[in-house]
Amino acid sequence: MAERITPIQGVSPVERVQQVGRARPSAAGQFGALLNREIQIAAEPAISFSKHAQSRAEERGIQVDDALMGQLADSVERAQAKGATNILAFDATRAFIINVPHGRVITTMSQEEMEENIFTNIDGAVLLK
């Protein structure tokens, strides 16, 4: 025949239910954690510089400030809309080769270097605004 299940000594059925309920995070808690993670991702800069690009910018005296980062992010957004993967973003005094899917500046060039260079392995060019 069937054995009888005996209650755990010293723990009432209500306390066991409360303990089990505390062990699992609530749906609201899970949603809050997901929301916080998405907010952190959105707050991260859309553009980053590789170590090579950072050192080149310093060597060439290219100021990387919030305005420039905004221009580069805008260039990447416009290039993504057109399906580009590697772009040349440039103005009269500087140029940046950017990998669009990763939002990463690969290298930078000053005006003097742009005059004698040929740009290869790019599939788009964006004039910085």
ZICOR-V83299 format. One record per backbone hydrogen bond with DSSP energy under -0.5 kcal/mol. CO is the residue of the C=O (numbers start at 0). NH is the residue of the N-H. E is the energy in kcal/mol with one decimal. If there is no record, write none. Layout:
co->[CO:CO]
nh->[NH:NH]
e->[E:E]
This chain:
co->[3:7:11:12:13:14:15:16:17:18:19:25:26:27:28:29:30:31:32:33:34:35:36:37:38:39:40:47:49:50:51:52:53:54:55:56:57:60:62:64:65:66:67:68:69:70:71:72:73:74:75:76:77:78:78:79:84:84:85:85:86:86:87:87:88:89:92:93:94:95:95:96:96:97:97:98:98:99:102:103:104:106:108:109:110:111:112:113:117:123:125]
nh->[5:10:15:16:17:18:19:20:21:22:23:29:30:31:32:33:34:35:36:37:38:39:40:41:42:43:43:104:53:54:55:56:57:58:59:61:60:62:64:68:69:70:71:72:73:74:75:76:77:78:79:80:81:82:83:82:99:100:122:123:88:97:89:125:95:127:110:90:108:88:97:105:106:86:99:102:103:102:47:98:49:96:94:113:114:115:115:116:119:87:89]
e->[-0.5:-1.3:-1.9:-1.8:-2.1:-2.3:-2.3:-2.3:-1.7:-1.2:-1.0:-2.2:-2.5:-2.4:-2.1:-2.4:-2.8:-2.5:-2.1:-2.3:-2.2:-2.1:-2.2:-2.4:-1.6:-0.9:-0.7:-3.2:-2.5:-2.5:-2.4:-2.5:-2.1:-2.6:-2.2:-2.6:-1.1:-0.7:-0.8:-2.5:-2.2:-2.1:-2.7:-2.4:-2.3:-2.2:-2.3:-2.3:-2.3:-2.3:-2.7:-1.9:-0.9:-0.6:-2.4:-1.1:-2.7:-0.5:-3.2:-0.7:-0.6:-2.5:-0.5:-3.0:-2.6:-3.1:-1.1:-2.3:-2.4:-3.0:-0.6:-3.3:-1.1:-2.5:-0.8:-1.0:-1.8:-0.6:-2.5:-2.9:-2.2:-2.2:-2.1:-1.7:-1.2:-0.5:-0.6:-0.7:-0.6:-1.9:-2.2]
